[in-house]
Amino acid sequence: MALFFYTAAGRDGQRVSGKIEAQTRADAFRKLDQERLQPISLLQEGIDHKNGESAAAKTGEIAPARNIRLSRSQIILFTEEMSDLLDAGLQLEPALRVMEGRKELTSLKAVAASLRQQVREGSSLSNAMRIVSPSFGDLFCNLVAAGEISGSLPQLLKRQAAFLVAIDDLQKKVVSALIYPSLIFTLGIGLIFLFMTYLVPQLTFLFQKTGKDLPLLTRLLVQTSQFFSQYWWAILTVVGALIFGFNQFIRSEGGRRWWHRTQLHVPLFGSVLRGRFYTQFSQTLANLVENGIPLLTGLRLFNGAIANVYLRSQMGRVIEIVAEGGSLSRALQRVGDFPPMFIDMVAVGEQTGNLAHSFEKIGRRYDKELSLRIQRLTALIQPVVILIMAGMVGLIAYSIINGIFDAISTLRPD
């Protein structure tokens, strides 16, 4: 019997460490699975892991690849293919073998090969995903663990694939809608820079030759151009210092919390960020609760995947209230950052005993609202950016033309 030291995640999402006796690594993995523990690391006593040796290396096997980075599209493709193969009746190891045989998918091929090797050793798919690629994330791995426990892994992967596709389409819509305004803004800034650094200094000499007072707008334009040409280094220094100071501020705990909270209240953009959070929250909880994960455990798993520090702290308060025996709807109401309609629909799910169905309805509702908000936002951004840049360029052009006409008028014979 060999002694193995493990670090694993329990059903409540908390990490636990300990030791276990087993004949082989596969036997150790099976014992941990029987105890409903999802292994994160498993080290055998007497093996020098610091020098990179492992049980697989000593037996002549190729060590599985680790820390393989995958793009969002690759994760979606992996999830869709895995759900289709499992839904078609294949077992996990043959399904991974099929994915490993796809020569055109280099990164996914390596991921599938590493996952299959660890699954053959007795590891669960969720634990293997944690080890092979950090791109899957804790929440995704916990969802896979829930599917393995409940026996509904194909259905869960299919829902997760649909969720990832929806989020990816959402981001693509925002990016594609901002491409044209960004191009207009960049060209406008370049045109203004050309005016201020080349054209205006050339015309300044002509204006000075006339000896006549220039119009107010032209004088302001010339003075601004001179200031930029003489103190451009100071301007860049101040801007760089402000950017550096702001980055340092938002890296601090209090500054990051303030910045993340401010983002949620920015006009137009804040409503989109909040709507996205409500959609992800409801859809994720629907997946977890429907697959047999207790509500409190699901809240903890979701909270660990929230990137916004302010929202994470608010969800922490919700978890505390629920852990003390309070209902989720009352906890959301006490926190105060959730809309009344959201809370009412959660309360209905609690009363009917079908919280997963209520979360699915909430997710569909807020997904539609989010799409409408994005459409309105993108429809508004384009004309606003164009009007602002056209106004700035037009003001500069008018100042130049007005100064030129005024200078020409002094050259006319009396």
C-alpha positions in Angstrom: 0.0 0.0 0.0 1.3 3.5 -0.9 0.5 6.7 0.9 -0.9 9.6 -1.2 -1.4 13.2 -0.1 -4.3 14.9 -1.8 -5.9 18.3 -2.2 -9.6 18.1 -3.3 -12.8 20.0 -3.6 -15.8 18.9 -1.6 -19.5 19.2 -2.7 -19.6 22.6 -1.0 -16.8 23.9 -3.2 -14.3 24.1 -0.2 -10.8 22.8 -0.6 -9.7 20.0 1.8 -6.4 18.3 2.2 -5.4 14.9 3.7 -3.8 11.6 3.0 -5.1 8.3 1.8 -3.7 4.7 1.4 -4.1 3.0 -1.9 -2.4 0.4 -4.0 -2.2 2.6 -7.2 -2.9 6.1 -8.2 -6.1 4.9 -10.0 -7.2 3.2 -6.8 -6.6 6.5 -4.9 -8.7 8.4 -7.4 -11.5 5.9 -7.0 -11.4 6.1 -3.2 -11.6 9.9 -3.4 -14.6 9.7 -5.8 -16.4 7.4 -3.4 -16.0 10.0 -0.7 -17.5 12.6 -3.1 -14.2 14.5 -3.3 -12.9 16.0 -6.6 -9.1 15.7 -6.5 -7.1 18.8 -7.4 -3.6 17.3 -6.7 -2.5 13.8 -5.7 1.1 13.3 -4.7 2.6 9.9 -3.8 4.9 9.7 -0.8 8.5 9.1 -1.6 8.4 10.6 -5.2 10.4 13.7 -5.8 7.9 16.0 -7.5 10.1 19.0 -7.2 12.5 17.5 -9.7 9.6 16.8 -12.1 9.4 13.0 -11.5 6.0 11.4 -11.4 4.5 8.0 -11.3 3.7 8.1 -15.0 7.4 9.0 -15.8 8.7 6.1 -13.7 6.5 3.6 -15.4 7.7 4.9 -18.8 4.4 6.7 -19.7 4.3 10.1 -21.3 3.4 12.7 -18.6 0.1 14.5 -19.5 0.5 18.1 -20.7 -0.5 20.8 -18.3 -1.5 24.4 -18.4 -2.6 24.4 -22.0 -4.2 27.7 -23.0 -7.4 27.6 -25.0 -9.3 30.4 -26.6 -13.0 31.0 -25.9 -13.9 29.5 -29.3 -11.9 26.4 -28.6 -13.6 25.9 -25.3 -17.0 26.2 -27.0 -15.9 23.7 -29.7 -14.6 21.3 -27.0 -17.8 21.5 -25.0 -20.1 21.1 -28.1 -18.2 18.1 -29.4 -17.9 16.4 -26.0 -21.6 16.8 -25.4 -22.5 15.5 -28.9 -20.2 12.4 -28.5 -21.5 11.6 -25.0 -25.1 12.1 -26.1 -24.5 9.7 -29.0 -23.8 7.0 -26.5 -20.0 7.0 -26.3 -18.3 6.6 -22.9 -15.9 9.3 -21.7 -12.6 7.7 -22.7 -13.7 6.7 -26.2 -15.1 10.2 -26.7 -11.8 11.8 -25.7 -10.0 9.3 -28.1 -12.2 10.5 -31.0 -11.4 14.2 -30.2 -7.7 13.3 -29.9 -7.8 12.0 -33.4 -8.8 15.4 -34.9 -5.5 16.4 -36.6 -6.7 19.9 -37.5 -7.3 20.9 -33.9 -3.8 21.3 -32.4 -4.5 22.6 -29.0 -7.7 20.6 -28.5 -5.8 17.5 -29.7 -3.3 18.0 -26.9 -6.0 18.7 -24.3 -8.0 15.6 -25.3 -4.9 13.4 -25.2 -4.0 14.7 -21.7 -7.5 14.4 -20.4 -7.8 10.8 -21.8 -4.5 9.8 -20.1 -5.6 11.1 -16.7 -9.1 9.6 -17.1 -7.5 6.2 -17.8 -5.5 6.6 -14.6 -8.7 6.9 -12.7 -9.1 10.7 -12.5 -12.5 12.3 -12.9 -13.0 14.6 -15.9 -13.5 17.7 -13.8 -10.2 17.1 -12.0 -8.4 16.4 -15.2 -9.7 19.6 -16.7 -8.4 21.6 -13.7 -4.9 20.2 -14.2 -4.7 20.2 -18.0 -6.0 23.7 -18.8 -6.7 26.7 -16.6 -8.8 28.2 -19.4 -11.8 26.0 -18.4 -12.1 27.9 -15.1 -13.3 26.8 -11.6 -17.0 27.3 -12.4 -16.9 25.2 -15.6 -15.0 22.4 -13.8 -17.4 22.5 -10.9 -20.3 22.2 -13.3 -18.7 19.1 -14.9 -18.2 17.7 -11.4 -21.9 18.2 -10.8 -22.7 16.4 -14.0 -20.5 13.5 -13.1 -22.1 13.1 -9.7 -25.6 13.4 -11.0 -25.0 11.3 -14.1 -26.2 14.0 -16.4 -22.9 15.1 -17.9 -24.1 15.2 -21.6 -27.1 17.4 -20.8 -25.0 19.7 -18.6 -22.3 20.1 -21.3 -25.0 20.9 -23.9 -26.5 23.6 -21.7 -23.0 24.9 -20.9 -22.2 25.0 -24.6 -25.4 27.0 -25.3 -24.5 29.4 -22.4 -20.9 29.9 -23.7 -22.2 30.5 -27.3 -24.7 33.1 -26.0 -22.0 34.9 -24.0 -19.6 34.8 -27.0 -22.3 36.1 -29.4 -23.0 38.9 -26.9 -19.4 40.0 -26.8 -19.0 39.7 -30.6 -22.1 42.0 -31.1 -20.6 44.6 -28.8 -17.2 44.5 -30.5 -18.6 44.6 -34.1 -20.9 47.5 -33.1 -17.9 49.5 -31.8 -15.6 48.9 -34.7 -17.1 51.7 -36.9 -17.2 54.3 -34.1 -13.7 53.4 -33.1 -12.5 53.9 -36.6 -14.2 57.3 -36.9 -12.8 58.4 -33.5 -9.3 57.3 -34.5 -9.4 59.1 -37.9 -10.8 62.2 -36.2 -8.1 62.3 -33.6 -5.5 61.8 -36.4 -7.0 64.7 -38.4 -7.0 67.0 -35.4 -3.4 66.1 -34.7 -2.5 66.9 -38.3 -4.2 70.3 -38.1 -2.6 71.3 -34.8 0.9 70.2 -35.5 1.3 71.0 -39.3 -1.4 73.1 -40.8 -2.0 75.6 -38.0 1.8 76.4 -37.5 2.1 77.0 -41.3 -0.9 79.4 -41.3 0.3 81.2 -38.2 3.2 82.8 -40.2 0.6 84.1 -42.7 -1.6 85.5 -39.9 1.4 87.3 -38.3 2.3 88.9 -41.7 -1.1 90.7 -41.9 -0.5 92.5 -38.6 -4.3 92.5 -38.0 -6.1 91.1 -35.0 -7.4 87.7 -35.7 -10.9 86.4 -34.8 -11.3 85.0 -31.3 -11.6 81.4 -32.4 -8.5 81.7 -34.6 -6.5 83.2 -31.8 -7.5 80.4 -29.4 -6.6 77.8 -32.1 -3.2 79.3 -32.7 -2.4 79.6 -28.9 -3.5 76.0 -28.4 -1.3 74.9 -31.3 1.7 76.7 -29.8 1.1 75.3 -26.4 1.0 71.8 -27.8 4.1 72.3 -29.9 6.1 73.7 -27.0 4.9 71.6 -24.1 3.9 68.3 -25.7 6.4 66.5 -23.5 4.8 67.9 -20.3 1.3 66.9 -21.6 2.5 63.4 -22.3 4.2 63.2 -18.8 1.0 64.4 -17.0 -1.2 62.0 -19.0 1.2 59.1 -18.4 1.3 60.0 -14.6 -2.4 60.1 -14.4 -2.8 56.8 -16.1 -0.2 55.2 -14.0 -1.7 56.6 -10.8 -5.2 55.5 -11.8 -3.9 52.0 -12.5 -2.1 51.8 -9.1 -5.3 53.1 -7.4 -7.6 50.5 -8.9 -5.1 47.7 -8.1 -5.6 48.4 -4.4 -8.5 46.6 -2.6 -10.5 49.8 -2.0 -9.7 51.3 -5.4 -10.7 48.1 -7.2 -14.0 47.9 -5.3 -14.7 51.6 -6.1 -13.9 51.2 -9.8 -16.0 48.0 -10.2 -18.9 49.7 -8.4 -18.6 52.8 -10.5 -18.7 50.8 -13.7 -22.1 49.5 -12.8 -23.5 53.0 -12.5 -22.0 54.6 -15.7 -24.8 55.9 -17.9 -25.8 53.4 -20.7 -22.8 51.0 -20.1 -23.7 50.3 -16.4 -27.1 48.9 -17.3 -25.5 46.5 -19.8 -23.0 45.3 -17.2 -25.7 44.8 -14.6 -28.0 43.0 -17.1 -25.1 40.7 -18.1 -24.6 39.8 -14.4 -28.3 39.1 -13.9 -28.3 36.8 -17.0 -25.1 34.9 -16.0 -26.3 34.6 -12.4 -29.7 33.1 -13.3 -28.5 30.8 -16.1 -25.6 29.5 -13.9 -27.8 28.9 -10.9 -30.4 27.2 -13.2 -27.7 24.7 -14.4 -26.4 24.1 -10.9 -29.7 23.7 -9.1 -31.2 21.6 -11.9 -28.3 19.1 -11.7 -28.8 18.5 -8.0 -26.3 21.0 -6.5 -27.7 22.6 -3.3 -28.6 26.2 -3.5 -26.0 27.4 -1.0 -23.2 25.4 -2.7 -24.3 26.8 -6.1 -24.1 30.3 -4.8 -20.6 29.7 -3.4 -19.5 28.2 -6.7 -20.9 31.1 -8.7 -19.4 33.7 -6.3 -15.9 32.3 -6.9 -16.2 33.0 -10.6 -17.4 36.6 -10.4 -14.8 39.0 -11.7 -16.4 42.2 -10.3 -15.1 42.7 -6.8 -18.1 44.8 -5.7 -20.6 42.2 -7.0 -18.6 39.4 -5.4 -18.8 41.2 -2.0 -22.6 41.6 -2.4 -23.0 38.0 -3.3 -21.0 37.2 -0.2 -23.6 39.0 1.9 -26.3 37.0 0.1 -24.5 33.7 0.9 -24.2 34.7 4.6 -27.9 35.3 4.8 -28.8 32.1 3.1 -26.3 30.1 5.2 -28.1 31.5 8.3 -31.4 30.0 7.1 -32.9 33.0 5.2 -34.5 32.6 1.8 -32.7 33.7 -1.3 -35.4 36.2 -2.3 -35.2 37.9 1.1 -31.4 37.9 0.9 -31.4 39.6 -2.5 -33.9 42.1 -1.2 -31.7 43.0 1.8 -28.6 43.4 -0.4 -30.5 45.9 -2.6 -28.6 45.5 -5.9 -31.2 43.3 -7.6 -34.3 44.6 -9.4 -37.8 43.9 -7.9 -38.9 41.7 -10.8 -35.8 39.5 -10.4 -36.6 39.1 -6.6 -40.3 38.4 -7.3 -39.5 35.6 -9.7 -37.1 34.0 -7.3 -39.7 34.2 -4.6 -42.2 32.4 -6.9 -39.6 29.6 -7.5 -39.1 29.2 -3.8 -42.9 29.0 -3.1 -43.5 26.5 -5.9 -40.4 24.4 -5.1 -39.1 24.7 -8.7 -36.3 27.2 -8.3 -34.4 25.9 -11.3 -37.4 26.6 -13.6 -37.7 30.1 -12.2 -34.0 30.8 -12.8 -34.4 29.6 -16.4 -37.3 32.0 -17.0 -35.3 34.8 -15.4 -32.3 34.0 -17.6 -34.4 34.1 -20.8 -36.1 37.4 -19.7 -32.9 39.2 -18.9 -31.1 37.8 -21.9 -33.8 39.4 -24.1 -33.5 42.7 -22.2 -29.8 42.6 -22.5 -29.9 42.2 -26.2 -32.3 45.2 -26.5 -30.0 47.3 -24.3 -27.0 46.4 -26.4 -28.9 47.3 -29.6 -29.9 50.6 -28.2 -26.4 51.3 -26.9 -24.7 50.5 -30.2 -27.3 52.4 -32.2 -26.6 55.5 -30.0 -22.8 55.3 -29.8 -22.3 55.6 -33.6 -24.1 58.9 -34.2 -22.8 60.4 -30.9 -19.2 59.6 -31.8 -19.6 60.9 -35.3 -21.3 64.1 -34.1 -18.6 64.8 -31.5 -15.7 64.2 -34.0 -17.5 66.2 -36.7 -18.1 69.0 -34.3 -14.4 69.2 -33.2 -13.0 68.9 -36.7 -15.6 71.4 -38.0 -14.8 73.9 -35.3 -11.1 73.7 -36.1 -11.7 74.0 -39.8 -14.0 77.0 -39.3 -11.4 78.7 -37.2 -8.8 78.2 -39.9 -11.0 79.3 -42.7 -12.3 82.3 -40.8 -8.7 83.4 -40.1 -7.7 82.9 -43.7 -10.6 85.0 -45.0 -9.8 87.7 -42.5 -6.1 87.7 -43.6 -7.1 87.9 -47.2 -9.4 90.8 -46.6 -6.4 92.9 -45.4 -4.5 92.2 -48.7 -7.3 93.8 -50.8 -6.4 97.3 -52.3 -8.2 100.3 -50.7 
